Amino acid sequence: MNNLIKGKKYDWEMVIGIEVHAQVKSNSKLFSSSSTKFGSPPNSQVSLVDAAMPGMLPVINKYCVEQAVKSGVGLNAKINNYSVFDRKNYFYADLPQGYQISQYKFPIVGEGKVTIDFKDGSSKDIRIVRLHLEQDAGKSLHDQNPSKTYVDLNRSGVALMEIVSEPDIRSPDEAGMYIAKIRSILMYLNTCDGNMQEGSLRADVNISVRKPNEDYGTRCEIKNLNSIKFIKQAINYEAKRQIEILESGGSIEQNTMLFNTSTGKTRPMRNKEEAHDYRYFPDPDLLPLEISNQDIEKIKSTIPELPDKLKNKFINIYNLSNYDASILTADKQTSDYFNETIKSDPELKKSSKIVVNWITSELFSLLNKNDLELISSPVSPKNLGQLVKLISTNEISGKIAKDVLEEMFSSKKSAREIVDYKGLKQVTDQGEIEKVIDEVITDNPKMVQEYLGGKDKLLGFFVGQVMKKTKGKANPKILNDILIRKLS
């Protein structure tokens, strides 16, 4: 794929690496028993450990470790038997200890990879450098008072998995696909709820630009992006900003940036720190973490079927394209819905492509309009399967099926109930269709002469007239065949 950006003087290539911060799905925090429930009153879920009171010692949450190992397996990564927790020293109002407990030289998960799929059927591997466990900071609230900043420590100490990629990403679209794939894997594994709006999954994006085949340029890091839309916007703006500076003879300063979602622009927050600025050292209150191969295998045995394996299964069993299978498996709700639809009737296996289209196009459109998720769909998988069967057996046309689906959505009735009650069954009787065609030809002699004189596009007029008389119920294929024969 050609991802080059045209500047005023040169072609440029984006070089993008992403750090995903995924909140571990657990009931309690990484080093304390405090609740992780979202939306609780400020500072109502803060233990003495979270507030960094003197003498308080952290105790590792075994379940969070298991969740990190699961995630590492899902990322096709090496699980390290030995890892170490370190103190990362920096000073913010919402970081009570004055340091964050993280991992530096010895993370719990090593190198891995994820695969992203493109519409043309091709794929690309994005390499993972590491996944390490760390505790989240609290939250500074700047909009509660005109002259003061308030601090909510509910989030302080919540377990995070930081997933660091190599700079293998070359466009905003690839970045969006990568984030969506990571999110999908973690949600299949149930190790993160993937809720970007609530901050359960957010990303820092490192971006630089270079002329093709030259060395990497100086990168800037855009912090705390919490939607795929904003990630793509931020990358686009920052790349153009860097190109303008370089083409005018300037140089890029290595900065940490913030993205303003209202203006669509990035702005510097501070000079980018390096590892030595954080003065990492092993946390003296926590022993190194040792996980046996036996424990790793035990965790692996609990892992469900993941998107890539499921995608290949859908391709092989249902003869779907790589792209269709990728769309279905991008979200567990979607793959589960597809599976239930297909299994609702053995004959639907032959119509799997039609099922995919009706889920990802028509049903998704109705869900989006009504701001609903698939799990809350008023149309059950069984009822959608019934609708697809009515289409594939030519009982109703695709056009009528759209109206039927809308009524299914609003009334929760089955497709069969609606079709029978409204008399929408498709007319397939050739004699009946031929009779209506004869009427239309008789009523429109001028149009017939123009058609015979070479105006082939008038065929659509005759089809429309027959459909009007049959209230859209004439079988389109039979109608076209008879009409062309009659008119010629």
TAVEN-V287123 format. One record per backbone hydrogen bond with DSSP energy under -1.0 kcal/mol. CO is the residue of the C=O (numbers start at 1). NH is the residue of the N-H. E is the energy in kcal/mol with one decimal. If there is no record, write none. Layout:
co | nh | e
CO | NH | E
CO | NH | E
This chain:
co | nh | e
5 | 12 | -2.8
10 | 7 | -3.2
12 | 5 | -3.3
13 | 210 | -2.0
15 | 208 | -1.9
16 | 169 | -1.9
17 | 206 | -3.1
18 | 165 | -2.1
19 | 204 | -2.6
20 | 163 | -2.9
21 | 202 | -2.0
22 | 161 | -2.8
24 | 26 | -1.1
27 | 36 | -1.4
30 | 61 | -1.7
31 | 59 | -1.5
34 | 29 | -1.3
41 | 44 | -1.5
47 | 51 | -1.9
48 | 53 | -2.4
49 | 52 | -1.3
53 | 56 | -1.9
61 | 65 | -1.5
62 | 66 | -2.2
63 | 67 | -2.3
64 | 68 | -1.9
65 | 69 | -2.2
66 | 70 | -2.5
67 | 71 | -2.1
68 | 72 | -2.2
69 | 73 | -2.2
70 | 74 | -2.2
71 | 75 | -1.3
72 | 77 | -2.4
73 | 76 | -1.7
75 | 113 | -2.4
78 | 110 | -3.5
81 | 291 | -2.8
83 | 289 | -3.1
85 | 283 | -2.7
86 | 102 | -2.9
88 | 100 | -2.5
92 | 95 | -1.6
94 | 138 | -2.8
95 | 98 | -1.3
100 | 88 | -2.9
101 | 135 | -2.0
102 | 86 | -3.4
106 | 84 | -2.3
108 | 80 | -2.2
109 | 131 | -1.9
111 | 78 | -1.7
112 | 128 | -2.7
114 | 126 | -3.3
116 | 124 | -2.2
118 | 121 | -1.8
122 | 118 | -3.1
124 | 116 | -2.9
126 | 114 | -2.2
127 | 166 | -2.6
128 | 112 | -1.9
130 | 164 | -2.3
131 | 109 | -1.8
132 | 162 | -2.8
134 | 160 | -3.2
136 | 157 | -2.7
139 | 152 | -2.8
141 | 150 | -2.4
150 | 141 | -3.7
152 | 139 | -2.6
155 | 158 | -2.2
157 | 30 | -2.2
158 | 136 | -2.5
159 | 24 | -2.5
160 | 134 | -2.1
161 | 22 | -2.8
162 | 132 | -2.0
163 | 20 | -2.8
164 | 129 | -3.0
164 | 130 | -1.1
166 | 168 | -2.5
169 | 16 | -2.5
171 | 175 | -2.1
172 | 176 | -2.5
173 | 177 | -2.4
174 | 178 | -2.6
175 | 179 | -2.5
176 | 180 | -2.4
177 | 181 | -2.3
178 | 182 | -2.6
179 | 183 | -2.8
180 | 184 | -2.3
181 | 185 | -2.6
182 | 186 | -2.4
183 | 187 | -2.1
184 | 188 | -2.5
185 | 189 | -2.1
186 | 191 | -2.2
186 | 192 | -1.0
191 | 25 | -2.9
194 | 196 | -1.2
195 | 200 | -2.2
200 | 23 | -3.8
202 | 21 | -3.4
203 | 225 | -3.0
204 | 19 | -3.0
205 | 222 | -3.2
206 | 17 | -2.3
207 | 220 | -2.2
208 | 15 | -2.7
210 | 13 | -3.3
211 | 214 | -2.3
220 | 207 | -2.7
221 | 257 | -4.3
222 | 205 | -2.5
225 | 203 | -2.3
227 | 231 | -2.3
228 | 232 | -2.3
229 | 233 | -2.1
230 | 234 | -3.0
231 | 235 | -2.2
232 | 236 | -2.2
233 | 237 | -2.5
234 | 238 | -2.6
235 | 239 | -2.6
236 | 240 | -1.9
237 | 241 | -2.4
238 | 242 | -2.4
239 | 243 | -2.4
240 | 244 | -2.4
241 | 245 | -1.8
242 | 246 | -2.5
243 | 247 | -2.8
244 | 248 | -1.1
245 | 250 | -2.6
246 | 249 | -1.4
253 | 255 | -1.2
254 | 272 | -2.3
255 | 221 | -2.2
256 | 269 | -3.6
256 | 270 | -1.4
257 | 223 | -2.6
258 | 267 | -2.3
260 | 264 | -2.4
265 | 260 | -3.1
267 | 258 | -2.8
270 | 256 | -3.3
274 | 277 | -1.3
275 | 278 | -1.3
278 | 89 | -2.5
281 | 87 | -3.1
283 | 286 | -1.3
289 | 83 | -2.3
292 | 296 | -2.1
293 | 297 | -2.5
294 | 298 | -1.9
295 | 299 | -2.1
296 | 300 | -2.5
297 | 301 | -1.7
299 | 302 | -1.5
300 | 303 | -1.7
306 | 310 | -2.6
307 | 311 | -2.9
308 | 312 | -2.0
309 | 313 | -1.8
310 | 314 | -2.5
311 | 315 | -2.2
312 | 316 | -2.4
313 | 317 | -3.0
314 | 318 | -1.9
321 | 325 | -2.5
322 | 326 | -1.8
323 | 327 | -2.3
324 | 328 | -2.2
325 | 329 | -1.9
331 | 335 | -2.1
332 | 336 | -2.6
333 | 337 | -2.2
334 | 338 | -2.6
335 | 339 | -2.5
336 | 340 | -2.4
337 | 341 | -2.3
338 | 342 | -2.7
339 | 343 | -2.3
342 | 345 | -1.1
345 | 348 | -1.9
346 | 349 | -1.2
347 | 350 | -1.1
348 | 351 | -1.2
349 | 352 | -1.1
351 | 355 | -2.2
352 | 356 | -2.4
353 | 357 | -2.2
354 | 358 | -2.3
355 | 359 | -2.1
356 | 360 | -2.9
357 | 361 | -1.8
358 | 363 | -2.7
359 | 364 | -1.6
361 | 365 | -1.9
362 | 366 | -1.8
363 | 367 | -2.5
364 | 368 | -2.7
365 | 369 | -2.2
366 | 370 | -1.6
367 | 372 | -2.7
368 | 371 | -1.2
373 | 376 | -1.6
374 | 377 | -2.0
380 | 384 | -2.3
381 | 385 | -2.4
382 | 386 | -1.9
383 | 387 | -1.9
384 | 388 | -2.5
385 | 389 | -2.1
386 | 390 | -1.8
387 | 391 | -1.6
388 | 392 | -2.9
389 | 393 | -1.8
390 | 395 | -2.0
390 | 396 | -1.7
391 | 394 | -1.8
395 | 426 | -6.0
397 | 401 | -2.4
398 | 402 | -1.4
399 | 403 | -1.1
400 | 404 | -2.4
401 | 405 | -2.9
402 | 406 | -1.9
403 | 407 | -1.9
404 | 408 | -2.7
405 | 409 | -2.6
406 | 410 | -1.9
407 | 411 | -3.0
408 | 412 | -2.3
414 | 418 | -1.9
415 | 419 | -2.7
416 | 420 | -2.6
417 | 421 | -2.5
418 | 422 | -2.3
419 | 424 | -2.3
427 | 475 | -2.4
429 | 433 | -2.2
430 | 434 | -2.8
431 | 435 | -2.0
432 | 436 | -1.6
433 | 437 | -2.4
434 | 438 | -2.4
435 | 439 | -1.6
436 | 440 | -2.2
437 | 441 | -2.6
438 | 442 | -2.3
439 | 443 | -2.2
444 | 448 | -1.8
445 | 449 | -2.2
446 | 450 | -2.1
447 | 451 | -2.4
448 | 452 | -2.7
449 | 453 | -1.3
450 | 455 | -2.1
451 | 454 | -1.8
454 | 456 | -1.9
455 | 458 | -1.8
456 | 459 | -2.1
457 | 460 | -1.3
458 | 462 | -1.7
459 | 463 | -2.4
460 | 464 | -2.4
461 | 465 | -2.2
462 | 466 | -2.3
463 | 467 | -2.7
464 | 468 | -2.2
465 | 469 | -2.1
466 | 470 | -2.0
467 | 472 | -3.7
470 | 473 | -1.2
473 | 427 | -3.9
475 | 479 | -2.9
476 | 480 | -2.5
477 | 481 | -2.4
478 | 482 | -2.4
479 | 483 | -2.5
480 | 484 | -2.5
481 | 485 | -1.8
482 | 486 | -2.8
483 | 487 | -2.8
484 | 488 | -1.5
